[in-house]
């Protein structure tokens, strides 16, 4: 692999990653969500894959416990 090769980063998370906007319940536009900000900072050096579910930690049973 080349040293300067583009990296792929998976952002897997809950409503913070999804971009939940308190007050409206809407989803923030990608450039305002933290994965979008990370993408802007990385530019061509990285590719962000965003996989998020609003309410992931509050609406679902934890299969571990």
C-alpha positions as CSV (number, residue, x, y, z in Angstrom):
1,X,0.0,0.0,0.0
2,X,1.2,3.4,-0.8
3,X,2.0,5.7,2.0
4,X,-0.2,8.5,0.6
5,X,-3.1,6.2,-0.3
6,X,-6.5,7.4,0.6
7,X,-7.8,5.9,3.9
8,X,-11.4,4.8,4.5
9,X,-12.9,5.5,7.9
10,X,-16.2,4.0,9.1
11,X,-18.1,6.3,11.5
12,X,-20.5,3.9,13.3
13,X,-22.7,5.4,16.0
14,X,-25.9,6.7,17.5
15,X,-27.7,10.0,17.3
16,X,-24.5,12.0,17.7
17,X,-23.1,10.4,14.5
18,X,-26.5,10.5,12.8
19,X,-26.7,14.2,13.4
20,X,-29.8,14.6,15.5
21,X,-30.8,18.2,15.9
22,X,-32.3,18.8,19.3
23,X,-35.5,20.9,19.3
24,X,-36.6,20.0,15.8
25,X,-35.8,16.3,15.7
26,X,-34.5,16.7,12.2
27,X,-31.2,15.5,10.8
28,X,-28.4,18.1,10.3
29,X,-26.9,18.3,6.8
30,X,-23.8,16.2,6.3
31,X,-21.4,19.2,6.3
32,X,-22.6,20.1,9.9
33,X,-22.4,16.5,11.3
34,X,-19.1,15.5,12.9
35,X,-18.4,12.9,10.2
36,X,-18.9,15.6,7.6
37,X,-16.5,17.9,9.4
38,X,-14.0,15.1,9.6
39,X,-14.4,14.6,5.8
40,X,-13.8,18.3,5.2
41,X,-10.6,18.2,7.3
42,X,-9.3,15.1,5.6
43,X,-10.1,16.3,2.1
44,X,-8.7,13.8,-0.5
45,X,-6.7,12.0,2.1
46,X,-9.7,10.1,3.5
47,X,-13.1,8.8,2.7
48,X,-15.8,8.8,5.4
49,X,-18.5,6.1,5.5
50,X,-21.2,7.2,7.9
51,X,-23.3,4.4,9.4
52,X,-25.5,5.7,12.2
53,X,-28.9,5.1,13.7
54,X,-30.7,7.7,15.7
55,X,-31.6,6.3,19.1
56,X,-29.3,3.3,18.8
57,X,-28.4,3.5,22.5
58,X,-31.8,4.2,23.9
59,X,-34.4,2.4,21.8
60,X,-32.9,-1.0,21.6
61,X,-32.1,-3.7,24.1
62,X,-28.4,-4.3,24.6
63,X,-27.7,-7.8,23.5
64,X,-24.7,-8.1,25.8
65,X,-26.6,-7.5,29.0
